[in-house]
Amino acid sequence: MKHILFLFLISFSNILFAHCDHPDLLAIDSPESLENVDPASIAATMYDPILDDANVTAYLAHSSNSGNFGFGAFDYELIIFDKIKDGNLELCAHVAHGQLHETRKVAYTITGMNSNLKADHYFELCPEKEIDKRFPYYDHVCNFWIRPDEVFVFDESKKNKGTRGDHGNTFVYSTAKLELNDDNILECLGFGTLFNAVWSSYFRDIVLGTICTSEKNYFDKKKIKKIAESVGVYGIADPKKSLRLEFHK
């Protein structure tokens, strides 16, 4: 059987391909199909102390045929975190989970994930499109990915790095800094990992995320390792109780 391999890059601002020159490839039926839900109902998770006491919103969608990809049933969920102090962003973060159901012809691969997590792709800022305005989180304070005239990206990592999660999963990451229009600088970690192998090197579940913080020199190796250990999907790869968000405990 011929296997078609692909990767949905679930970007910070929307679920279109993040690369600016790509057409509007949507992995769910429509932006309006995203439902605002209780964050505790979301299976995907990550943890870091800076996420404590953050504002949290969550969304869920099911597509019967992967939007305009046409690759079969697809589930998508997203949690967005933010903190604002004295009018400045202190934290913008998200964790997103995509699950495929018909994996005889399609699956996620480490190679595909690694390619899309390269900093110059993952942190690419794209001018907004009309479809962006249809997403329920279009006006979210952290949705600066579609406002390239207001944000300057610099210090992108030249190569991806990796470590292991708590379930033997490969955790791939890249880094960058964002300067916002108020001179506020955020240090960012973008990451991805795969769970639920359906055959050798091919997976059913992908988790992608970003943590951006105003704290300087925040992402050292020890910190990144802890974040890697916390990333999971309940029912598939449960995190340790000590590495769970408050609403997931």
FITOR-318113 format. One record per residue (C-alpha): x, y negated, z; residue in one letter; residue number from 1. Coordinates in pm, whole numbers, plus 50000, padded with zeros to 5 digits. Layout:
<r <X, Y, Z>, a, NUM> ...
END
This chain:
<r <50000, 50000, 50000>, m, 1> <r <50131, 49656, 49912>, k, 2> <r <50155, 49423, 50210>, h, 3> <r <50110, 49049, 50164>, i, 4> <r <50296, 48867, 50440>, l, 5> <r <50204, 48516, 50543>, f, 6> <r <50220, 48271, 50830>, l, 7> <r <49958, 48019, 50938>, f, 8> <r <50150, 47722, 51074>, l, 9> <r <49915, 47577, 51334>, i, 10> <r <50042, 47223, 51369>, s, 11> <r <50007, 46992, 51665>, f, 12> <r <49757, 46767, 51494>, s, 13> <r <49547, 47011, 51291>, n, 14> <r <49534, 47359, 51145>, i, 15> <r <49648, 47264, 50801>, l, 16> <r <49995, 47348, 50679>, f, 17> <r <50231, 47102, 50845>, a, 18> <r <50442, 47031, 50539>, h, 19> <r <50330, 46703, 50386>, c, 20> <r <50346, 46820, 50025>, d, 21> <r <50121, 47122, 50075>, h, 22> <r <49757, 47128, 49964>, p, 23> <r <49480, 47145, 50223>, d, 24> <r <49504, 47511, 50323>, l, 25> <r <49270, 47563, 50615>, l, 26> <r <49278, 47877, 50829>, a, 27> <r <48927, 47835, 50973>, i, 28> <r <48592, 47779, 50804>, d, 29> <r <48591, 47403, 50866>, s, 30> <r <48721, 47147, 51118>, p, 31> <r <48367, 47125, 51253>, e, 32> <r <48373, 47495, 51343>, s, 33> <r <48610, 47423, 51634>, l, 34> <r <48413, 47442, 51957>, e, 35> <r <48513, 47251, 52270>, n, 36> <r <48536, 47514, 52548>, v, 37> <r <48644, 47563, 52908>, d, 38> <r <49028, 47593, 52909>, p, 39> <r <48997, 47891, 53145>, a, 40> <r <48825, 48084, 52863>, s, 41> <r <49129, 48060, 52635>, i, 42> <r <49350, 48370, 52623>, a, 43> <r <49668, 48194, 52508>, a, 44> <r <49885, 48046, 52780>, t, 45> <r <50217, 47889, 52869>, m, 46> <r <50338, 47729, 53190>, y, 47> <r <50578, 47463, 53311>, d, 48> <r <50551, 47244, 53625>, p, 49> <r <50510, 46928, 53415>, i, 50> <r <50178, 47069, 53290>, l, 51> <r <50034, 47059, 53641>, d, 52> <r <49769, 46787, 53688>, d, 53> <r <49764, 46709, 53315>, a, 54> <r <49446, 46622, 53127>, n, 55> <r <49340, 46939, 52945>, v, 56> <r <49110, 47008, 52651>, t, 57> <r <49053, 47336, 52470>, a, 58> <r <48903, 47453, 52140>, y, 59> <r <48802, 47785, 51989>, l, 60> <r <48700, 47896, 51639>, a, 61> <r <48628, 48218, 51455>, h, 62> <r <48654, 48247, 51078>, s, 63> <r <48506, 48543, 50894>, s, 64> <r <48751, 48507, 50604>, n, 65> <r <49040, 48284, 50717>, s, 66> <r <48902, 47963, 50572>, g, 67> <r <49024, 47909, 50217>, n, 68> <r <49305, 48164, 50259>, f, 69> <r <49059, 48452, 50218>, g, 70> <r <49268, 48695, 50420>, f, 71> <r <48994, 48830, 50644>, g, 72> <r <48867, 48756, 50992>, a, 73> <r <49077, 48516, 51198>, f, 74> <r <49043, 48380, 51553>, d, 75> <r <49204, 48054, 51660>, y, 76> <r <49232, 47887, 51999>, e, 77> <r <49406, 47576, 52123>, l, 78> <r <49482, 47401, 52453>, i, 79> <r <49604, 47038, 52452>, i, 80> <r <49767, 46867, 52752>, f, 81> <r <49846, 46500, 52810>, d, 82> <r <49957, 46261, 53085>, k, 83> <r <49952, 45883, 53067>, i, 84> <r <50102, 45644, 53325>, k, 85> <r <50091, 45265, 53304>, d, 86> <r <49985, 45291, 52941>, g, 87> <r <50280, 45511, 52841>, n, 88> <r <50266, 45875, 52738>, l, 89> <r <50455, 46093, 52984>, e, 90> <r <50347, 46428, 52841>, l, 91> <r <50201, 46570, 52522>, c, 92> <r <50183, 46946, 52488>, a, 93> <r <49983, 47221, 52327>, h, 94> <r <49967, 47596, 52296>, v, 95> <r <49783, 47761, 52006>, a, 96> <r <49703, 48122, 51927>, h, 97> <r <49606, 48280, 51598>, g, 98> <r <49485, 48639, 51574>, q, 99> <r <49434, 48841, 51257>, l, 100> <r <49186, 49126, 51241>, h, 101> <r <49242, 49284, 50901>, e, 102> <r <49613, 49363, 50910>, t, 103> <r <49644, 49622, 50634>, r, 104> <r <49738, 49353, 50384>, k, 105> <r <49845, 49059, 50600>, v, 106> <r <50048, 49009, 50915>, a, 107> <r <50280, 48768, 51093>, y, 108> <r <50657, 48817, 51070>, t, 109> <r <50950, 48684, 51270>, i, 110> <r <51112, 48565, 50947>, t, 111> <r <50809, 48358, 50852>, g, 112> <r <50773, 48213, 51201>, m, 113> <r <51142, 48129, 51219>, n, 114> <r <51126, 47946, 50886>, s, 115> <r <50833, 47728, 50989>, n, 116> <r <50979, 47642, 51330>, l, 117> <r <51281, 47467, 51183>, k, 118> <r <51282, 47120, 51334>, a, 119> <r <51266, 46931, 51004>, d, 120> <r <50946, 47124, 50921>, h, 121> <r <50785, 47166, 51259>, y, 122> <r <50824, 46801, 51362>, f, 123> <r <50749, 46659, 51019>, e, 124> <r <50519, 46356, 51032>, l, 125> <r <50259, 46342, 50756>, c, 126> <r <50027, 46060, 50650>, p, 127> <r <49671, 46136, 50754>, e, 128> <r <49425, 46285, 50510>, k, 129> <r <49050, 46258, 50503>, e, 130> <r <49018, 46610, 50641>, i, 131> <r <49219, 46510, 50951>, d, 132> <r <48938, 46278, 51058>, k, 133> <r <48699, 46573, 51077>, r, 134> <r <48887, 46753, 51355>, f, 135> <r <48731, 46708, 51700>, p, 136> <r <49064, 46600, 51849>, y, 137> <r <49141, 46346, 51574>, y, 138> <r <49141, 46056, 51823>, d, 139> <r <49337, 46239, 52091>, h, 140> <r <49620, 46030, 52237>, v, 141> <r <49876, 46297, 52145>, c, 142> <r <49769, 46327, 51783>, n, 143> <r <50055, 46112, 51655>, f, 144> <r <50161, 46374, 51397>, w, 145> <r <49941, 46202, 51141>, i, 146> <r <50067, 45850, 51221>, r, 147> <r <50423, 45848, 51079>, p, 148> <r <50438, 45467, 51073>, d, 149> <r <50410, 45462, 51454>, e, 150> <r <50658, 45735, 51546>, v, 151> <r <51026, 45788, 51466>, f, 152> <r <51168, 46141, 51478>, v, 153> <r <51538, 46186, 51550>, f, 154> <r <51793, 46428, 51698>, d, 155> <r <51627, 46728, 51536>, e, 156> <r <51811, 47050, 51612>, s, 157> <r <52004, 47176, 51311>, k, 158> <r <51927, 47543, 51371>, k, 159> <r <51663, 47739, 51555>, n, 160> <r <51760, 47912, 51875>, k, 161> <r <51604, 48205, 52050>, g, 162> <r <51558, 48394, 52373>, t, 163> <r <51334, 48673, 52500>, r, 164> <r <50994, 48644, 52659>, g, 165> <r <50870, 48854, 52949>, d, 166> <r <50732, 49125, 52718>, h, 167> <r <51043, 49179, 52507>, g, 168> <r <50907, 48937, 52247>, n, 169> <r <51136, 48712, 52045>, t, 170> <r <51088, 48347, 52146>, f, 171> <r <51211, 48107, 51875>, v, 172> <r <51246, 47734, 51936>, y, 173> <r <51371, 47405, 51797>, s, 174> <r <51399, 47057, 51948>, t, 175> <r <51360, 46691, 51852>, a, 176> <r <51305, 46348, 52003>, k, 177> <r <51018, 46115, 51922>, l, 178> <r <51030, 45740, 51965>, e, 179> <r <50681, 45595, 51991>, l, 180> <r <50588, 45242, 51886>, n, 181> <r <50612, 45120, 52246>, d, 182> <r <50977, 45237, 52266>, d, 183> <r <50871, 45531, 52478>, n, 184> <r <51093, 45831, 52390>, i, 185> <r <50967, 46187, 52427>, l, 186> <r <51194, 46490, 52426>, e, 187> <r <51021, 46779, 52250>, c, 188> <r <51047, 47155, 52241>, l, 189> <r <50864, 47343, 51965>, g, 190> <r <50833, 47720, 51996>, f, 191> <r <50675, 48033, 51862>, g, 192> <r <50646, 48400, 51945>, t, 193> <r <50463, 48712, 51822>, l, 194> <r <50267, 48985, 51998>, f, 195> <r <50072, 49301, 51920>, n, 196> <r <50281, 49480, 51656>, a, 197> <r <50071, 49662, 51397>, v, 198> <r <50371, 49827, 51233>, w, 199> <r <50745, 49771, 51241>, s, 200> <r <50828, 49397, 51244>, s, 201> <r <50469, 49293, 51160>, y, 202> <r <50233, 49143, 51417>, f, 203> <r <49867, 49062, 51470>, r, 204> <r <49907, 48767, 51710>, d, 205> <r <50110, 48447, 51693>, i, 206> <r <50150, 48183, 51964>, v, 207> <r <50290, 47842, 51873>, l, 208> <r <50335, 47543, 52098>, g, 209> <r <50499, 47213, 52175>, t, 210> <r <50599, 47039, 52496>, i, 211> <r <50701, 46672, 52474>, c, 212> <r <50804, 46488, 52791>, t, 213> <r <50940, 46147, 52880>, s, 214> <r <51177, 46309, 53131>, e, 215> <r <51533, 46289, 53001>, k, 216> <r <51748, 46596, 52941>, n, 217> <r <51459, 46816, 53049>, y, 218> <r <51499, 47121, 52826>, f, 219> <r <51810, 47302, 52948>, d, 220> <r <51859, 47676, 52890>, k, 221> <r <51713, 47773, 53227>, k, 222> <r <51399, 47567, 53167>, k, 223> <r <51348, 47707, 52816>, i, 224> <r <51391, 48062, 52945>, k, 225> <r <51117, 48007, 53204>, k, 226> <r <50882, 47865, 52941>, i, 227> <r <50955, 48168, 52719>, a, 228> <r <50869, 48402, 53005>, e, 229> <r <50540, 48220, 53068>, s, 230> <r <50405, 48237, 52712>, v, 231> <r <50147, 48508, 52665>, g, 232> <r <49798, 48613, 52558>, v, 233> <r <49571, 48752, 52828>, y, 234> <r <49468, 49107, 52753>, g, 235> <r <49770, 49154, 52527>, i, 236> <r <50070, 49008, 52710>, a, 237> <r <49972, 48878, 53055>, d, 238> <r <50219, 48637, 53219>, p, 239> <r <50341, 48674, 53576>, k, 240> <r <50108, 48518, 53834>, k, 241> <r <50383, 48271, 53928>, s, 242> <r <50392, 48146, 53566>, l, 243> <r <50022, 48080, 53512>, r, 244> <r <49830, 47757, 53472>, l, 245> <r <49609, 47670, 53767>, e, 246> <r <49287, 47741, 53577>, f, 247> <r <49418, 48084, 53473>, h, 248> <r <49513, 48202, 53824>, k, 249> 
END
